[in-house]
Amino acid sequence: MKFTNKTITTTKNNSLKTILTNMKPQIARGIELVVAQEEALSGNSVSEFSRECIELELIFDLCKSVVSYTKNSDRVKSFTSGVSIKGNYEMSGIIVRDGQEHNFYCEAIIADGMVNRRHIRYITKTSLPKESMEEANKIKTIIKKNNKITSIQNHIDTLTKYKNDAQEKYDEGMIVTREEWKATLINEDKWLNNNWESIVKENLHTERGWANEEEYLVWVNKANETSIEWEIDFIKSKLNTVSQLEKSIAKEMIKLEKARQL
């Protein structure tokens, strides 16, 4: 609840402070619901940073619902929270502005989507007119920063996977013997055999310039050895791939550090 507590401590908007304080149990529950959904979909544990991103998105929508109607100078006369007849968390109260009382009602609905992650929608009803979004925009700025960090980190993770895969293929490929490469090529039907009789029958040896079977077999053996060398060279090229990916990862790490410092 890092950002919820921080916003409660630092905000000058009394209405937001009161509502966030009342909503802490619901926000905590919302975080756990989203975490459970994402872990079920990915099969991986959600990191602490991802939890913070989830929390930010939850409280951004709530802050937007509150501060778009309230001012820092407003006074909260009364406020209660509970569960609506629909089973949703609801808050209601009276906010005083310039000596005049205004009703304020907000209902939190947990929503799922085919594309979007599980989230909370806030339905607000009040006699207060629309106001500034300054407080919510502060949180939106942090969300944009975290989204950028997440995007860069995801790219680094992808590049790292590619690098590890390339290194693994190199390590495994370099211990394969020439005989094993031959067996692989035979299995893949890429190994040339002695077809001299059929070549002579079709008179192909003349146009290829093979005077006899010995010359033909020299060509066959050379072609097969070249196929093995090609396989070995392809494996060796994985080291170049590893090197290039390491350079790309290093560049992304610089971007990540800059993004964190913004």
C-alpha positions in Angstrom: 0.0 0.0 0.0 3.0 2.2 -0.6 1.3 4.8 -2.9 -2.0 4.8 -1.1 -0.3 5.6 2.2 1.9 8.2 0.6 -1.1 9.9 -1.1 -3.0 10.0 2.2 0.0 11.6 3.9 0.9 14.2 1.3 -2.5 15.2 -0.3 -4.0 18.5 0.6 -7.4 17.4 -0.6 -9.3 16.5 2.6 -12.0 14.6 0.7 -9.4 12.4 -1.1 -7.6 11.8 2.2 -10.8 10.6 3.9 -11.9 8.5 1.0 -8.5 6.8 0.5 -8.4 6.0 4.2 -11.8 4.5 4.0 -11.0 2.6 0.8 -7.7 1.0 2.0 -9.3 -2.4 2.6 -10.9 -2.4 -0.8 -7.7 -1.2 -2.5 -5.8 -4.0 -0.8 -8.4 -6.5 -1.9 -8.3 -5.1 -5.4 -4.5 -5.5 -5.6 -4.8 -9.2 -4.5 -7.5 -9.9 -7.0 -5.4 -8.5 -9.9 -2.3 -10.3 -8.6 -4.2 -13.6 -8.4 -5.5 -13.1 -12.0 -2.1 -12.3 -13.5 -0.3 -15.1 -11.7 -3.0 -17.6 -12.9 -2.6 -16.4 -16.5 1.2 -16.2 -16.5 2.1 -19.0 -14.1 4.7 -16.6 -12.6 4.8 -14.7 -9.3 4.0 -11.0 -9.6 7.0 -8.9 -8.5 6.8 -6.1 -5.9 7.3 -3.5 -8.7 4.3 -5.0 -10.5 2.2 -4.9 -7.3 3.1 -1.2 -7.1 2.0 -0.6 -10.7 -1.3 -2.4 -10.0 -1.9 -0.3 -6.9 -1.2 2.9 -8.8 -3.7 2.1 -11.4 -6.3 1.3 -8.8 -5.9 4.5 -6.8 -5.5 6.6 -10.0 -9.1 5.8 -11.0 -10.3 6.5 -7.4 -8.4 9.8 -7.2 -9.7 10.8 -10.6 -13.3 10.1 -9.4 -12.8 12.2 -6.2 -10.6 15.2 -7.2 -12.5 15.8 -10.4 -15.3 17.0 -8.1 -13.6 18.3 -4.9 -11.2 21.1 -3.9 -8.5 21.2 -1.3 -10.5 23.7 0.6 -13.6 21.5 0.9 -14.4 20.1 4.3 -15.7 16.6 4.9 -18.6 16.9 7.3 -19.4 13.1 7.5 -18.4 10.0 5.7 -19.4 6.3 5.9 -18.4 3.2 4.0 -20.1 -0.2 3.6 -21.4 -2.7 1.0 -24.2 -1.9 -1.4 -27.1 -4.2 -2.1 -25.2 -5.3 -5.2 -22.3 -6.5 -3.1 -20.1 -3.6 -4.1 -18.1 -1.4 -1.8 -19.7 2.0 -1.4 -18.9 5.3 0.3 -21.2 8.2 1.0 -20.9 11.5 2.9 -21.4 15.2 3.0 -18.8 17.6 1.7 -19.0 21.3 2.7 -17.9 24.0 0.2 -18.3 27.7 0.9 -20.8 26.9 3.7 -23.0 24.8 1.4 -23.4 21.0 1.9 -23.1 18.6 -1.0 -23.9 14.9 -1.1 -21.1 12.6 -2.3 -21.6 9.0 -3.2 -19.1 6.6 -4.8 -19.5 2.9 -5.6 -16.6 0.6 -6.4 -17.3 -2.1 -9.0 -14.7 -4.9 -9.6 -14.7 -5.5 -13.4 -13.1 -8.1 -15.7 -12.4 -7.8 -19.3 -11.4 -9.9 -22.3 -8.5 -7.6 -23.0 -7.9 -5.5 -19.8 -6.7 -6.8 -16.5 -9.2 -7.0 -13.6 -9.8 -3.5 -12.4 -12.1 -1.4 -10.2 -14.6 1.0 -11.8 -15.8 3.9 -9.6 -19.3 5.3 -10.1 -19.6 8.7 -8.5 -22.8 10.7 -7.9 -22.6 14.2 -6.3 -24.1 17.6 -6.5 -20.6 19.1 -6.7 -19.5 20.5 -10.1 -16.5 19.1 -12.0 -13.1 20.4 -10.8 -9.4 20.2 -11.5 -7.6 16.8 -12.1 -4.2 18.1 -10.7 -4.0 15.5 -7.9 -4.9 12.6 -10.2 -2.5 13.8 -12.8 0.4 13.5 -10.3 -0.4 9.8 -10.0 -0.9 9.5 -13.8 2.7 10.8 -14.3 4.0 8.1 -12.0 2.0 5.5 -13.9 3.5 6.6 -17.2 7.0 6.4 -15.7 6.3 2.9 -14.4 4.8 1.8 -17.7 8.0 2.9 -19.4 10.2 1.1 -16.9 8.0 -2.0 -17.4 8.2 -1.8 -21.1 12.0 -1.5 -21.1 12.4 -4.3 -18.5 10.2 -6.6 -20.6 12.4 -5.9 -23.7 15.5 -6.6 -21.6 13.9 -9.9 -20.4 13.2 -10.9 -24.0 16.7 -10.0 -25.2 18.1 -12.0 -22.3 16.1 -15.0 -23.2 17.3 -14.8 -26.8 20.9 -14.5 -25.6 20.6 -17.4 -23.3 19.0 -19.5 -26.0 21.8 -18.6 -28.4 24.5 -19.4 -25.8 22.8 -22.7 -25.1 22.7 -23.7 -28.8 26.4 -22.8 -29.1 27.4 -24.8 -26.1 25.4 -27.8 -27.1 26.5 -27.6 -30.8 30.2 -27.2 -30.2 30.4 -30.7 -28.5 28.7 -32.4 -31.5 31.3 -34.6 -33.4 31.5 -34.6 -37.2 30.1 -38.2 -37.2 27.1 -36.9 -35.2 26.6 -34.1 -37.7 26.7 -36.7 -40.5 24.0 -38.7 -38.7 21.9 -35.6 -38.4 22.3 -34.8 -42.1 21.4 -38.3 -43.0 18.3 -38.2 -40.8 17.3 -34.9 -42.4 17.9 -36.4 -45.9 20.6 -33.8 -46.6 23.5 -36.4 -47.0 24.6 -37.2 -50.6 25.2 -40.9 -51.4 26.9 -42.7 -54.3 24.4 -42.5 -57.2 26.9 -43.0 -59.9 25.0 -45.6 -61.8 21.8 -43.6 -62.1 23.9 -40.5 -63.1 25.6 -42.4 -65.9 22.3 -43.8 -67.0 20.9 -40.3 -67.3 24.1 -39.1 -68.9 24.4 -36.4 -66.2 28.2 -37.1 -65.7 29.0 -35.5 -69.0 27.5 -32.1 -68.4 28.9 -32.1 -64.9 32.4 -32.9 -66.2 32.9 -36.1 -64.2 35.1 -38.5 -66.2 34.7 -41.4 -63.9 33.2 -42.6 -60.6 36.3 -41.5 -58.6 35.9 -37.9 -59.7 32.3 -38.0 -58.9 32.9 -39.4 -55.4 35.5 -36.6 -54.7 32.8 -34.1 -55.5 30.3 -36.0 -53.3 32.7 -36.2 -50.4 33.5 -32.5 -50.7 29.8 -31.5 -50.8 29.1 -33.6 -47.7 32.1 -32.1 -45.8 30.9 -28.6 -46.8 27.4 -29.5 -45.4 29.0 -30.4 -42.1 31.1 -27.2 -42.1 28.0 -25.2 -42.8 26.3 -26.7 -39.7 29.4 -26.0 -37.6 29.7 -22.4 -38.9 26.0 -21.8 -38.1 26.6 -23.0 -34.5 29.7 -20.7 -34.3 27.6 -17.8 -35.5 25.5 -18.1 -32.3 28.5 -16.5 -30.4 28.1 -13.4 -32.6 24.4 -13.4 -31.8 25.2 -13.6 -28.1 27.7 -10.7 -28.5 25.2 -8.5 -30.4 22.5 -9.2 -27.8 24.8 -8.4 -24.9 25.4 -5.0 -26.6 21.6 -4.4 -27.0 21.0 -5.4 -23.4 23.7 -3.0 -22.2 22.0 -0.1 -24.2 18.6 -1.0 -22.7 20.0 -1.1 -19.2 21.2 2.5 -19.7 17.7 3.4 -20.8 16.2 1.6 -17.8 18.4 3.5 -15.4 17.5 6.8 -16.9 13.8 6.0 -16.8 14.1 5.1 -13.1 15.8 8.5 -12.4 13.1 10.6 -14.1 
